[in-house]
Amino acid sequence: MGQAEDFPLTEKVIYLDTAANGALPSSTIKVMEDYVRDRCNWLRGEEDWVDKRGKWSKKTEESKELFSQIIGAKEKEIAFIPNDTAGINTIFSMLPIKPGQNIVATNISYPMGATVCLKQRERGAEARFTKHRNGIIEVEDFRKLIDDNTVVVLVDQAGWYNGLLHDIKAISQIAHDHGAYMVVDGVQSAGAFRLDVDRNGVDFLASSTYKWLMGGPSSNRVGFLYVNEEHIEAFQPMFVGNQVLKEGQLQTNISDNFDLYDFEYRQDMKRFQIYPPYEFAYVVVGNSMKVLLGRGIENIEKRIKKLGTLLVEGLVEAGFDLHTPRDEAKRLYVNVRVKDYRELEKELYKNNIKVSARVGGLRVSPHFYNKEEDIEAFLAQLKELTK
């Protein structure tokens, strides 16, 4: 599974940093080159872009179906968004949050997700945060904070700095029992872990494309929004754009077809597409998602966890402490506690090993394209540098 030669970056670097930015398969790099070449040829007047536009537009729309397969949803439940944070903001902007209600999240939520929760105080709501113990939060920690005044529960799946996997099904059941919505930030799991949003009771999910979905550099990021089909017609974001209007209300010749004094919302997922989709980025991630689906998300998850277990066993044997659960079922990737972790990140990179310094440790996040030898090389260098 996952031959290294299929991912050029991994031939040059021991790349263990997918939680920051995924490496790309050669076929996706070629798609990027083809798209840019077509665009550049048009700008030179050498080709008629109209001839090419249909092909790329089709691939853009196809990316919704591919993403729906990855998270276990239906294509009609997927919309384009600029990025993960924009998606979380979109979700919270349209939820009926009222004074006296509360939002429940974790104290290891990604900072921007936590900020969105805190912003709801401006609407009179309380932000509650479960507290981790050595990087672990149990279902019972959510149960203690969720009550009949809880309007939404936000969970990062997986934990952004330590790979903690929550029991989404159990948490969503508690939330629903109290009439709350279940919102998942899936940027660190989509493409690496079978989310099964419908089976696990997820109401809303947002994700960016540049990590486990292998959608290119972070500067090329876009995102996907999932809304359970039961909620599509019930909600509308605070902002609007031309895609949210009922079909036919806004045509190219606006002066002939646009009613300046009234409008209607679409009745499908495009009502959530406030901003025009960035075609290039969706074409790119679409190809990578085909690669992921070809491997099988369940197989990819097993591979990632197998490499993670090899890593955990080596770290524990060497006497290192973890920010991450040892139990394979409760983690996707690993954070190891070390002193001078920022300097260690730099030293490892000098030795051609890429990881990320995060919250008092080193976050090590292999994807299916990594090999056992990559883990062994990291362990050897870490032991050498921390003597």
N, C-alpha and C positions, 0 to 999 in steps of 0.2 A: 504493500500500500504506500502510495506517495513517494515515488522515486525522486531523489534529490535533484536529478538533472532536469526535472520538469519545472523546477523553481530556481531560476538563475541566481537570485539573491543568496540562496542557501549554499550555493557552490563557492561563494566568496566569503560568507560570514556564518558563524554558528549562531543562527538566528532563533532566539528563544524569547521573542518580544511581540507575539501576535496580539496580546491584550493592548498594545499601543498602536500597532499598525501591522496588518497582515502582509506576508510576502505574496507575490503574484505568480500564477502559472504562466508558462511561456505563451500559451494560447491567448490568455487575456492581454498580455503585453502586445501581442500581434494585433488584437482587436483595437487596442488604443492607437497603435500606429496607423492602422487602416482608416480609422475614423478621422484622425487628424490629417492624414494625407488627402482624403476626400474633401475635407473642409478647405485645406490650403489650396488644392487644385481649383476649387471654385473661386476662392479669393483672387487667384491669378487669372481667372477667366478662362481656364483650360477645360473645365467641365461644367455641365449644367447641374446645379445642386438639386434641382427638382427630381432628376433621375435617381439620385442617391437618397433623398430625404425619406421616401417611403420605406426603404429597407431599414434605416436606423430608427425611424419612428416605431416601426413594428417591433423591433428588438427592445425598445424602451418599454412599450406596453407589456411585452412578454415577461419582463422582469417582475411584474406584480405576481403573475402566476407562479414563477419560480420561488419567490419569497414566501408565498402562501404555502407551498409544499414544505419549505424548510421549517416553518413554525406550526404546521398542522392546521392551517386555516383554509378559507375559501378565497378565491381570487376577488370576489365581489366585496370582501371585507378589508381590502388593502388599498391604501392611498399613498401617493407620493408626498414627502415632506422634505424640507431642506436638510434636516439632521435630527438626531436623537433629542437634543434639548428643545428644539422647536416643537417636536412632537409632544413632549411632556407638557410644555407650556400650552399647546393647543388643547390637550386633554383637560388640563385643569381649568382653562379659560371657559370651558363650556359645561363643566359639572356644576350642579346646583348647590354650591357651597354658601351656607348662610351663617349669620352670627350665632354663636353658641355651639356650633358643630366643631368637629375635630378631624384632623388628618393624622394618620399613623404611618411612620416610616422607620428607618433604622439610623442609629448614630454612626453607621459606616456606609450610609448612602453616598453616592457620588455627589461632590459639592454642589453642582448645578441642580440636581434633583432636590437636594435638601433646601436650596435657595428657593425653588419653586414652592415647596411646602411652606416655608417661612413667609413667603409673600402672601399666602392666603390669610395671614393675620390681618392684612388690610381689608379683608372681607368679613372680619370678625370671628374667624375660625382659629382654633388652637392647633399648633403643630406639636405632635407627640413623637418621641423617638425611642424605640427599644434600644437597650444598651447591650453591647456585645461583651462577652467574656472570652478573652484571648482569641478574638476574631470570630467567635461563634455566637449565633443567635438561634434560639430554639423556637418552635411553634408556640410554646407556652408563653414566651415573652411577648408575642403578638396578642395572645388571648387576654393577657393582663391589661392591655391598653385599649383594645377595641371594645366599644360599647355602642349603645343605640344612638348615640350622637356622632358616631364616626361616619363620615361621608365617603372617604376614600382611603385605601391602603396602597402605599407605593413601595415596591420591592425591586431592588436591583438583582437581576439574575443573569450572570453570577456577580458576586461582590467585586467591585471594580479594582480593589488593590490586593485582595487575598483569594479570589476565586471561590468564595463560599457559595454553595448551592442551597437555596431555600426550598422547603417543601411547599411549592406554590399551591398545590391542590388543597392541602390542609389549611393554609392561610386564607385562601379564597373562600373556603367553606365557612370559616369563622366570620370573615367580612360579610358574606352574603347573608348569614344568619342574623346579622345586625343591620341589614339593609344598605351596606356600604359597597362601593365599586372597587374592583381589584385592578390595579394599574401596574404593569411590569415594564421596567427599563431593561430591554433585551439586548443592549449593545454589546455586552460581554458574553453572550451565550448564543445568539442567533448565528447559525453556521457551525457551531461546535457542539451543540446540545439539543436534543429533541425536546422542544418546548411544549408541543401539543396544547395549544392555547385553549381550544374548545373543551377538551377532556379535563383540563386543569382549572377551568372556571375563570379564565382571564377575560376581563371586560375590555381592556384597552392595553395596547403595547406599542412602544416606539423603539426604533433601532436605527443606528447609523450603519454605513456600509463598509467602512475602511478597516475594520478589525478582522473578525473571524469570517466575515463574508468575502474578504479579499477583494475589496472594491477599489483598490488603488491608494495613493497617498492621502493623508488626512485632508490636505488642501482640495482634494477631489471628492470630498464626502457629500453624500446625500443620505436620505433616509426613507424608511417605510413606516406607515402608521397602520396598526390593526385596530379595528373597531368591531366588536361582536355584532353580528347582523341584527340582533334584537335591538341594538341601540342606534343604528344608523339614522333612522328618520326622527329619532327623539332629540338629537343634539345637533348643534351648529356652533362652530368656533366664533369667538368674538369678532374676528376680522373676516373680510370677504375679498374675493378676487374673481376674475372673469370665469374661472372654472366652476365656481360654486353656484352660479346662476343656472336656472332652468334652461335646458337646451332650446335654442332659438331666440332667447332674449337678447343675446349679445352676438351680433354677426359682424363680419368684416366691415360692412357699410353701416356703421353705428347710427348715422343720422336717419336712416330709413327704418331701422329695426329696434332701436333701443328706447324703452319707455323710461324717460327721465324721472318719473314720479312714482314708480312702483317696480317691484321685482319679486321673483319667487326663487326659493332654493331648489337645487337639484334633489332628487330622491334616491341618489346612489352615493357611493363613496367619494365621488369627485366633489361633493359638497364640502369635503375636508381639505381639498387641494387649493389652498389659498394662493400659493406661489407656483409659477410655471415650472415644470420639471426640467432639471439640468440633464439634457439628453445624453451627452457624452458619458456622464457618470453612471447612468442607469444601463447604458450599453455595456460598459466595462464590468460592472458588478453582475450583470446578467450572465455573461460568459463564465465568470468565476462560480456563480451559483450552480450552473450546469455541471461544473467540475465537482462541486461538493455533492450534489445530488447523485452524480454518477458513482461516487465513492460510497454514498449512503451515510446519512447523518448519524445513525446508530453506530455504524462502523467507525466513523470519525470520532465520536464521543469515546468509544472504547479505546481507540488508539491514544487519544489525548490523556485519558485517565491511566492507561498503562504506563505511558512515559512519566506521568505525574507520580505514580506509585514508585517507580524506579528512582525518581528524584527524592521523594520523601524518605524512602528507606536509606538512601545514601546520606542524606542530611542528618537524619536521626542517629544513624550509626556513627557519624563523625562528631556528634555532640551538639549540633545546632538546634536552636529552638525555632518553632514555626509560628507564623501568624494565621496559619491555615489548618483546618481539620485534617487529621491523619486519615480518617475514614474516607475511602475513595468515593463513596456515594454522596458525600457532603462537600465535595470540592471539584473544581474544574481545572484550576492551575494553582500555583504555590507561591507563597511569600515566606522567605526565610529571614529571620531576624539577624542582623549583623551590625556591628559598630561601623561608623564612618561609611554608611551605605552609599552615599552619593559619590565618595571618592572611589569606592569599590566598583561602582558602575563604570566609572571612567577607566579604571585599570583593566577591568575585564574587556572593555571595548578595544583597548590597546592590544589585547591578546586575541582580538577577532571574535569576541563573544558578546552578543547583544542581549541585555536584559534591562529592566527598568528599576530605578530606585523609587520606592514607594513606602511611605508611612513607616519609617524605622526598619526597613528591610529591602530585600531585592525580590522583585516580582519576576518569576520565571514562568513563561506562558508558551509552551510548545504547541504547535498545531500538528495535524496529521502528516505534514511534509517533513517533520523532524525525525531523526534516527536516534537509536539508543546511544550511539557514539557521541551525539551532541550532549546528552545528559552527562555522560561520563567525563567529557572534556570540561564541562562547566564545574562539576564536582571537584575534579582535580585542580583546576585553577582557583576555585574558591578556597579549598584547603591550603593551597600554597600561599595565597594572598592574605590569609587570616592566621598564619602561624604566630 
